[in-house]
Amino acid sequence: METIIAQNVGVDISKATLDVYLHPAGIARKFANDPKGIQALLGWLAEYMVVRIVFEPTGRYHHGFERQLWAASLSLAKVNPRQARRFAEAIGCNAKTDTVDAAMLARMGALLEPPSRPIPNEILDSMKELHVARLGLVKDRAAAKNRHAACRSPLLKRHAAQRLA
């Protein structure tokens, strides 16, 4: 009789690849971070009883991954990168490679059992992206105002004023 053990999956997401680690099985794999690679990942994970998939948000690189796995009805736990780093330090994991990070995230999932939360729908996701872009523009405007006030050169003052306009 074969015993099936629940697996926590840690995924380190980068622009080109997904480093994946199964805990406690101790199996590591690498997939492309594109729709075809994510489909291959889903096919591979279908062989296991996956409890949760733990990952850190990585700017725009995690969105496709997150949407495809959510559509496949998998339990996703997006964890704060600072919390993940502190967990790694607490367990004495000082190495910082993609494979080590994936293993650490899987172990974090097993020990801390971070909750799975639904991903925002596409409209809310777009609104959040617009909000973040607006915050960046507001920050840029404040920096330009500060530069404009600090400039002594007429040329630089004109340039700063044009940028503000």
Residue pairs with C-beta under 8 A, 6 or more apart in sequence:
4 49
5 24
5 25
5 49
6 49
6 50
6 51
7 22
7 23
7 24
7 25
7 48
7 49
7 50
7 51
7 106
8 22
8 23
8 24
8 50
8 51
8 52
8 53
8 54
8 106
8 107
8 109
8 110
9 20
9 21
9 22
9 23
9 45
9 50
9 52
9 53
9 54
9 106
9 109
10 20
10 21
10 23
10 53
10 54
10 55
10 101
10 102
10 103
10 104
10 105
10 106
10 107
10 108
10 109
11 18
11 19
11 20
11 21
11 53
11 54
11 55
11 65
11 102
11 105
12 18
12 19
12 55
12 56
12 98
12 99
12 101
12 102
12 105
13 33
13 55
13 56
13 58
13 61
13 62
13 65
14 33
14 58
14 61
14 98
15 33
15 61
16 32
16 33
17 30
17 31
17 32
17 33
17 37
17 98
18 30
18 31
18 32
18 33
18 37
18 38
18 41
18 65
19 28
19 30
19 98
19 99
19 101
19 102
20 28
20 29
20 30
20 31
20 41
20 44
20 102
21 27
21 28
21 99
21 102
21 103
21 105
21 106
22 28
22 48
22 106
23 103
23 106
23 107
23 109
23 110
24 110
25 48
28 99
28 102
28 103
29 41
29 44
31 37
31 38
31 40
31 41
31 44
32 40
33 61
33 64
33 65
34 64
35 64
35 68
38 64
38 65
38 68
38 69
39 68
42 68
42 69
42 72
45 74
50 74
50 75
51 75
51 109
52 75
52 76
52 77
52 109
52 113
52 114
52 116
53 69
53 74
53 75
53 76
53 77
53 109
54 77
54 79
54 105
54 106
54 108
54 109
54 114
55 62
55 65
55 66
55 76
55 77
55 78
55 79
55 105
56 62
56 78
56 79
56 80
56 81
56 84
56 105
57 78
57 81
62 78
63 125
66 76
66 78
66 119
67 119
69 76
70 76
70 118
70 119
75 116
76 116
76 117
76 119
77 109
77 114
77 115
77 116
77 117
78 117
79 105
79 108
79 114
84 101
84 104
84 105
84 108
87 104
87 108
87 112
88 94
88 101
88 104
91 104
91 107
93 100
93 104
108 114
119 125
120 128
141 164
144 160
144 163
144 164
145 164
147 156
147 160
148 157
148 160
148 161
148 164
151 157
151 160
